[in-house]
Amino acid sequence: MLRLIGTALAAAGVAAAQPQALTVGHSVRARPIVAYERGDRSAPVTLVVGVTHGSEPAGLSVIRQLRTMPLPAGVHLWLVPTVNPDGLAAGTRQNAHGVDLNRNWPVAWKRNGRPWDGYYSGPRPLSEPENRAMRAFILRVHPALTVWYHQPLDVVYGSDPHVAVLKRYARLSGLPYKRLAVPRGAATRWERKRFPAGVHFVVEFPAGRITAATARRNGNAVLALAPRGP
């Protein structure tokens, strides 16, 4: 029903003032992967992902802020609290197959490790249902900006050609910017290849909980960078 409502609103050109929920797919253990839509559907999409590694939950606080804070005109958000609900429930970095979901994407993928190793890449690219679901979802919404939250490096990182945007996020959020190599098989590697005109990067919080003020500051940074519609 929610899918039908969302489709009808989009067809009518109605802005999603209240978050509209969509089940993107399911995890290994059949937990739903949910995305929430807010804002002006005629505007380019800003995608924000709170949790990829289940042991790195700080990004959930930013998602909670973005689900309720006032949006500037012409902003279109898709908010995914977690792409790894099994790992989040278990407190594990990996999904329920023992795979690091941020080493399982099909760009520069390399076989690495074994199940439950810290950076196990899976038996093949996109072997995991969570990543297959997210790939289909991302291809559907075509994000112009994507922010993936992680921990615990305490840094905003990425590389050319959008360094100025990353540095602006770093200034607004109070986190340092560093030019670091993106891991093999990472989601942002795939996004940059598939949508080279867009900006897709990682924000790493320090270990532990973040304050409400930090979550708001990062939410405001997302909204400041979000591309505006006509």
QUIRASUL-V771193 format. One record per residue. N is the residue number from 0. PSI is psi in whole degrees, -180 to 180 (none if undefined). Layout:
BEGIN
n = [N & N]
psi = [PSI & PSI]
END
This chain:
BEGIN
n = [0 & 1 & 2 & 3 & 4 & 5 & 6 & 7 & 8 & 9 & 10 & 11 & 12 & 13 & 14 & 15 & 16 & 17 & 18 & 19 & 20 & 21 & 22 & 23 & 24 & 25 & 26 & 27 & 28 & 29 & 30 & 31 & 32 & 33 & 34 & 35 & 36 & 37 & 38 & 39 & 40 & 41 & 42 & 43 & 44 & 45 & 46 & 47 & 48 & 49 & 50 & 51 & 52 & 53 & 54 & 55 & 56 & 57 & 58 & 59 & 60 & 61 & 62 & 63 & 64 & 65 & 66 & 67 & 68 & 69 & 70 & 71 & 72 & 73 & 74 & 75 & 76 & 77 & 78 & 79 & 80 & 81 & 82 & 83 & 84 & 85 & 86 & 87 & 88 & 89 & 90 & 91 & 92 & 93 & 94 & 95 & 96 & 97 & 98 & 99 & 100 & 101 & 102 & 103 & 104 & 105 & 106 & 107 & 108 & 109 & 110 & 111 & 112 & 113 & 114 & 115 & 116 & 117 & 118 & 119 & 120 & 121 & 122 & 123 & 124 & 125 & 126 & 127 & 128 & 129 & 130 & 131 & 132 & 133 & 134 & 135 & 136 & 137 & 138 & 139 & 140 & 141 & 142 & 143 & 144 & 145 & 146 & 147 & 148 & 149 & 150 & 151 & 152 & 153 & 154 & 155 & 156 & 157 & 158 & 159 & 160 & 161 & 162 & 163 & 164 & 165 & 166 & 167 & 168 & 169 & 170 & 171 & 172 & 173 & 174 & 175 & 176 & 177 & 178 & 179 & 180 & 181 & 182 & 183 & 184 & 185 & 186 & 187 & 188 & 189 & 190 & 191 & 192 & 193 & 194 & 195 & 196 & 197 & 198 & 199 & 200 & 201 & 202 & 203 & 204 & 205 & 206 & 207 & 208 & 209 & 210 & 211 & 212 & 213 & 214 & 215 & 216 & 217 & 218 & 219 & 220 & 221 & 222 & 223 & 224 & 225 & 226 & 227 & 228 & 229]
psi = [-43 & -38 & -44 & -41 & -47 & -41 & -43 & -42 & -43 & -42 & -33 & -4 & 25 & 135 & 145 & 82 & -41 & 148 & 132 & 127 & 141 & 131 & 112 & -37 & -162 & 155 & 180 & -41 & 23 & 19 & 142 & 144 & 114 & 141 & 144 & 132 & 136 & 152 & -155 & 109 & -13 & -7 & 159 & 151 & 134 & 120 & 131 & 126 & 121 & -45 & 126 & -46 & 125 & -19 & 10 & 73 & 4 & -32 & -20 & -34 & -36 & -42 & -43 & -40 & -46 & -21 & -19 & -22 & 150 & 141 & 140 & 157 & 142 & 18 & 138 & 112 & 141 & 124 & 123 & 106 & -47 & 140 & -2 & 66 & -30 & -46 & -38 & -41 & -35 & -12 & 27 & 148 & -41 & 169 & -172 & -11 & 2 & 23 & 136 & 108 & -21 & 18 & 11 & 5 & 155 & 37 & 123 & 26 & 143 & 132 & 128 & 124 & -162 & 166 & 134 & 0 & 156 & -37 & 33 & 126 & -2 & 168 & -20 & 163 & 140 & 32 & -20 & 137 & -31 & -45 & -35 & -41 & -44 & -36 & -48 & -40 & -46 & -40 & -29 & -43 & -15 & 67 & 138 & -22 & 132 & 132 & 123 & 122 & 138 & -179 & 161 & 29 & -15 & 55 & 153 & 127 & 158 & -167 & -169 & 157 & 17 & 37 & -37 & -37 & -43 & -41 & -34 & -43 & -43 & -44 & -44 & -34 & -21 & 3 & 151 & 151 & 138 & 144 & 100 & 150 & 138 & 134 & 155 & 140 & 17 & 153 & -41 & -30 & -45 & -44 & -42 & -34 & -40 & -36 & 71 & -22 & -16 & 172 & 121 & 117 & 174 & 137 & 121 & 116 & 163 & 172 & 153 & -172 & 154 & 155 & 163 & -37 & -40 & -42 & -44 & -41 & -40 & -37 & -43 & -35 & -42 & -47 & -32 & -34 & -19 & 129 & 143 & 149 & 179 & none]
END
